[in-house]
């Protein structure tokens, strides 16, 4: 077995001009699977610097009863990209019905451009099909208390497809696994008979 080491280096190029940190919040949709319910929050970096957003989504029913607040911390969001960022619903899940989200996100531009705060109050609906996708055919909507995304969410710039970070993560996992197998085999080969 031959192993090949690969390195990935990120390169940031600063060009002259005014730095602008700006974030836009879109709608909320429901998602998830296998008991892990998520709210997919559409966020776009409309400025020209990298951003570090953090915020929360508070959910209420149509009568205004608060159902839960879910905090999140996003990693770096590149300029002129958008993502449907998965925010985990912890505790009791949301059943089929109509809801209102109250979204507040603060952000800071990396390397300049300032910082800001955006707020939005989009309405969203969870269909019985979406609920069934997450919780199966049961009416139990108890989500796992520590539900986590199973993969990095795809960042897009208007198109679809799988994010390169998912492939990098899978590749890194395979390399680590192969390295462990190689190290174990080499250790066993060095043992005296």
C-alpha positions in Angstrom: 0.0 0.0 0.0 1.4 3.4 -0.9 0.2 6.6 0.8 0.3 10.0 -0.7 0.0 13.1 1.5 -2.0 16.0 0.1 -2.2 19.6 1.5 -4.8 22.2 0.8 -3.9 25.8 1.2 -6.4 28.7 1.2 -5.4 31.8 -0.5 -6.9 35.2 0.1 -6.2 38.1 -2.3 -6.9 41.6 -1.2 -7.6 44.1 -4.0 -7.9 47.9 -3.7 -11.2 49.4 -3.0 -13.8 50.0 -0.2 -14.4 47.0 2.0 -18.1 46.3 2.6 -19.4 43.8 5.1 -23.1 43.1 4.3 -25.4 40.1 5.0 -28.9 39.4 3.8 -31.3 37.0 5.3 -33.9 35.1 3.2 -36.6 32.6 4.1 -36.7 29.6 6.4 -37.7 26.1 5.3 -37.9 22.9 7.3 -35.6 19.9 6.7 -33.7 17.1 8.3 -34.0 13.3 8.4 -34.0 10.3 10.7 -35.2 12.2 13.8 -32.8 15.1 13.3 -35.0 18.1 12.5 -33.5 21.3 11.1 -34.5 24.7 10.0 -32.8 25.8 6.8 -32.0 29.5 7.0 -31.1 31.2 3.7 -28.2 33.6 4.3 -26.2 35.5 1.6 -23.0 37.5 1.9 -23.7 40.4 -0.4 -20.6 42.3 0.6 -17.0 41.9 -0.6 -15.3 40.6 2.6 -15.5 37.3 4.4 -18.0 37.3 7.3 -18.3 35.4 10.6 -22.1 35.4 11.4 -23.7 34.2 14.6 -27.3 34.5 15.7 -30.5 32.8 16.7 -33.9 31.8 15.3 -36.9 32.0 17.6 -40.0 30.1 16.5 -43.6 30.8 17.4 -46.9 29.4 16.2 -49.6 31.5 14.4 -51.1 32.6 17.8 -47.7 34.0 18.9 -46.8 31.3 21.4 -43.0 30.9 21.7 -41.9 27.3 20.8 -38.2 27.5 21.0 -35.0 29.6 20.3 -32.1 28.0 18.5 -28.7 29.6 18.5 -26.0 29.1 15.8 -22.5 30.1 15.0 -21.6 30.0 11.3 -18.0 29.5 10.0 -16.6 31.9 7.4 -19.0 33.0 4.7 -17.3 34.0 1.5 -18.2 37.2 -0.4 -21.0 36.8 -3.0 -22.0 33.3 -1.8 -25.2 32.1 -0.2 -26.2 29.0 1.8 -29.3 27.4 3.3 -27.7 27.0 6.7 -29.1 24.1 8.8 -30.0 25.1 12.4 -30.8 22.2 14.6 -34.2 22.0 16.4 -33.3 20.6 19.8 -35.7 19.1 22.3 -39.3 18.7 21.1 -39.6 18.9 17.3 -42.0 21.1 15.3 -45.1 19.3 13.9 -46.8 20.0 10.7 -48.3 23.5 10.6 -47.6 27.2 10.0 -44.9 29.1 12.0 -43.2 32.4 12.2 -39.4 32.8 12.7 -37.7 35.7 14.3 -34.1 35.7 13.0 -31.3 37.9 14.4 -27.8 37.7 13.1 -24.7 39.7 14.0 -21.7 39.6 11.8 -18.2 40.9 11.5 -16.2 41.5 8.3 -12.8 39.7 8.4 -10.0 42.1 7.5 -12.3 45.2 7.6 -15.6 46.4 6.3 -17.2 46.8 9.6 -19.9 44.8 11.3 -23.6 44.7 11.5 -26.9 43.2 12.7 -29.7 42.0 10.5 -33.2 40.9 11.7 -36.0 39.2 9.8 -39.3 37.6 10.5 -40.1 35.1 7.8 -43.1 32.8 8.0 -42.7 29.1 7.1 -44.8 26.0 6.9 -43.9 22.4 7.8 -45.9 20.0 5.7 -46.9 16.5 6.9 -44.6 15.1 4.2 -41.6 17.1 5.6 -42.5 15.9 9.1 -42.7 12.3 7.9 -39.3 12.7 6.2 -37.8 13.6 9.6 -39.7 11.5 12.0 -40.9 8.6 9.8 -44.6 7.7 9.8 -45.0 8.3 13.6 -46.6 11.3 15.2 -43.7 11.5 17.7 -41.9 14.8 17.1 -39.3 14.5 19.8 -36.0 15.4 18.2 -32.6 14.2 19.5 -31.4 16.7 22.1 -28.0 17.0 20.6 -28.9 16.7 16.9 -26.0 17.7 14.6 -25.8 18.1 10.9 -24.4 15.0 9.3 -22.3 16.9 6.7 -21.1 20.4 5.9 -24.0 22.3 4.2 -23.4 23.1 0.6 -22.4 26.7 -0.1 -23.7 28.0 -3.4 -23.3 31.0 -5.6 -26.6 30.6 -7.3 -26.2 27.1 -8.6 -26.8 23.7 -7.1 -24.6 20.7 -6.6 -22.5 19.1 -3.8 -20.1 21.3 -1.9 -16.4 20.7 -2.5 -16.0 20.7 1.3 -18.0 17.6 1.6 -15.7 15.8 -0.8 -12.6 17.1 1.0 -14.0 15.9 4.4 -14.7 12.5 2.9 -11.3 12.3 1.4 -9.6 13.4 4.7 -11.5 10.7 6.5 -10.4 8.0 4.1 -6.8 9.2 4.3 -6.9 9.1 8.1 -8.4 5.6 8.0 -5.8 4.3 5.6 -3.0 5.8 7.7 -4.3 4.0 10.8 -4.5 0.7 8.9 -0.9 1.2 7.6 0.4 2.1 11.1 -1.2 -0.9 12.6 0.2 -3.2 9.9 3.7 -1.7 10.3 3.5 -2.2 14.1 2.5 -5.8 13.8 5.3 -6.4 11.2 8.0 -5.1 13.7 7.0 -7.5 16.5 9.5 -10.3 17.1 8.4 -13.8 16.4 
